[in-house]
């Protein structure tokens, strides 16, 4: 019988190999940035929304403690966001950051990489892991995007955080629309034709591999030698503090087994590349966020197995 850590590394290794392949392809085969911009748009607007819709439609909510799983993950985002905003003035001063730089630290700390979550959860727990992860993401995506847009509008200095502006930014987010559509179809038991579900399933499966390749293609390896303090701070908040908060909340909500493990995985993966797109749109410090994302992915190769191992002891 294989040891738990062997299973963890077996699930994580293919994920990081695909990311590494993306980094290699960016430097050898697909050197034109336009290629990666197109792949990013395809994944962001078509493939991953299809995965969210199909996963939500096909999910059997009776087999998942939806409130506890969502509560632990949303709670970790809200608690961490509140802590960062509570100390934002001394934090900005200590890290010699400006407003846009603070938004990148914030996004780097509170977002999560959905592609890595689903790939690792599926690798460890199969369809059950993907179902739990997808349901958690459907609940979290609207909350995180609302918070991120509000923080960017408040600190980037480009646009005032008016209701109309925030609503416009949220309305452009395909993940929110996909979550809403999938949840509505599931709740109403609307009879979706099987051919459409299969069509969406094929697109969704493609999103995982392509999304991980895009993550690898976006790595900025020359910035790893001397990471700035603000980069290290965001890394610690995302890969250490957030998982600790999520695990405490998960245990408080009575989660165990696969559900607790998926919560741990979701909380401990690196931040999301789509935060970079949002930073560019709303006046955040996009290059800084790219640096944060790069170092987080490299560091997660060490921290993610450790968090999962700790969670397995609690599960």
Protein Blocks (a to p, Z undefined) as FASTA:
>chain_A
ZZfklmmmmmmmmmmmmmmmmmmmmmmmmmclklmmmmmmmmmmmmmmmmmmmmmmmpcf
klpcfklmmmmmmmmmmmmmmmmmmmmmmmmmmnopafklmmmmmmmmmmccfklmmmmm
mmmnommlmmmmmmmmmmmmmmmmmmmmmmmmmmnomaccbfklmmmmmmmpmklmmmmm
mmmmmmnopacdfklmmmmmmmmmmmmmmmmmmmmmmpcfklmmmccfklmmmmmmmmmm
mmmmmmmmmmmnopahjllmmmmmmmmmccdfklmmmmmmnopafklmmmmmmmmmmmmm
mmmmmmmmmmmmmZZ
